[in-house]
Amino acid sequence: MNSARLVLANHRLIHEQGLCTPDLEAELAVHEKQGLTVTLLADGSRVLALFAVADTIRETSRQAIVAIKVLVVTSVMLTGDNSATAKAIAAQAGIEDARGDLLPEAKLDAIKEMQQRYGPTGMTGDGINDVPTLAQADIGFAMGGAGTDTAMEAADVVIMNHNLQRVAETVRLSKRTHAVLWQNIALALGIKSVFLVLGTATMWMAVFADMGASLLVVTNGPRLLRGTEVEPTFNRKS
């Protein structure tokens, strides 16, 4: 019985092996511009078959991108798929900056570049290839619904329901928390400053300056719970 070595690979690997003919490149370009991910079956001399698969974008993902833009956060897609497919999928999702044909080390370099360009940078991923970027990002979001254990271990936040809208909600909650923290600091120092300026104070005034400020801070804090659902799970890196 004759046996042959077959390879199931993406466009980049088949091209590197020199098996892409002009006709095949033209056919691949048609599929990739439609946002299809193409896998090719080949032997040592030619491509035997190709399989084009469409990624269906969840409506919640489109809504998540809109919500992130409202928060004045720039969205960037990093993927190992070819650039044409990446741009087609990104256009459907509403992402303007899409970078394809990226190996894990290239994704890591992209995160470092964005940290220098934009400042604090978050990364959302679920695969083993995303682990370096999840660890490098200032905050990493792992999609726990279908994510790998290594991705969840490397991330700071694990989103268990695989809903990207939770990323925007986490950013929104962090902004509210930051605002409330500064309010509490201003309340505590402001009340004490008033009594310090007055110069003289009775014992009850001193008690109010101390315990009253603490009570106001405690009362102000629970405002964060309004309209907040406990969805993500937070990891603490060692």
C-alpha positions, 0 to 999 in steps of 0.5 A: 500500500502506498503512503503519502505524507499530508499536511493540513496548514494555513495559507502562510505555511503553504506559501512558505513551502512553495506550494502556492500557485498563481491560481491558488493565490487568486482563489485564496484572495477571494475567500480571505476578502470575504472574511473566511479562514482557509485551511489547506490540505497538501502533500509534498508537491501540491495542494489537494483541497482547501476548506473555507470556514466563516467565523460568526461574530456574536451580536454582543461582540459588536455591542462590546466594541461600541461600548468600548469606543464610548469609553474612549478606548482604542480597539485593536485586533491581533490575530494569527489569521491572514491580514485580509481575513482579519480586516474583513472580520474587524470591519464587521465588528467595528474595529478599525485597526486589525493586524493579521499574520501574527505569531505569538512573539509578534503579538507580544511586540504589538502589545509593547508598542501599544503600551508605549503609544497609548499607555495602559493596555489591556489584552483579551484572549483565550488560547495558549498563543495569547498567554505571553500577551496576557501576561505583558498587558497591564490588564489581561482578560481571559475568556473562561467560557472556552479558554485554556487553563494557561490563558486563565492563569496568566490573565488578571480577569477571567470572564466566565460567560464568554461575553466581551461586553464584560470587558467594557463593564470592567473598564467602566467599573474601574473608572467609577471606583477611581472616582469614588476613591478620590471622593473619599480622600477629598471628604476625609481630608476636607473635613479634617482641614475645616476643623484644622483651620478653625483652630479650636474645636470641642470634643464632639467636633473632634469626634465628628471630624474623625468618626463622621468622616469615616462614616461618610466614606463608608456611606459613599463606597457602596454606591459602586454596587448600584447597577453592578453585577458580579460577573468577572473573576479576578486573579491575583498574580503571584 
